[in-house]
Amino acid sequence: MEDILLVSGLVVFALIVSIPCGYIRQNYPKYSFMWFLLIHLPIPFIVLVRIKSGVSWHIIPLTLAGSVAGQIFGAAVSRRRRNSAETS
C-alpha cells in the first residue's frame, strides 16, 4: 500500500510541476528553443525526486504520462484564458 501511495505521489508531482511549463509554453512558437526548453525543464526535477524516493525505473512511463498530462492541461488553461480575454 505504501508503494502505491509513493508512486501516486510521484505521478501527481510530475503533473503539478508540468502545469506551469505547459501554460508558459503555449505562448512560444512551436519547435522554438523556449518551446523545447519548457517541455524538458520539469524532467530533471521529476527524475531527482524519483531517485531520492528510492523508486525503481519501472515507473518512468507513469511519471512521463503525468508530465504530459500536466503540459496538456497547462496549455489548455492558457488557451482558454487567452480566448476569454480576446472575446471580452
QUIUR-V780396 format. One record per backbone hydrogen bond with DSSP energy under -1.0 kcal/mol. CO is the residue of the C=O (numbers start at 0). NH is the residue of the N-H. If there is no record, write none. Layout:
BEGIN
CO/NH
CO/NH
END
This chain:
BEGIN
0/4
1/5
2/6
3/7
4/8
5/9
6/10
7/11
8/12
9/13
10/14
11/15
12/16
13/17
14/18
17/21
18/22
19/23
20/24
21/25
23/26
24/27
28/31
31/35
32/36
33/37
34/38
35/39
36/40
41/45
42/46
43/47
44/48
45/49
46/50
47/51
48/52
49/54
50/53
55/58
56/59
58/62
59/63
60/64
61/65
62/66
63/67
64/68
65/69
66/70
67/71
68/72
69/73
70/74
71/75
72/76
73/77
74/78
75/79
76/80
77/81
78/82
79/83
80/84
81/85
82/86
END
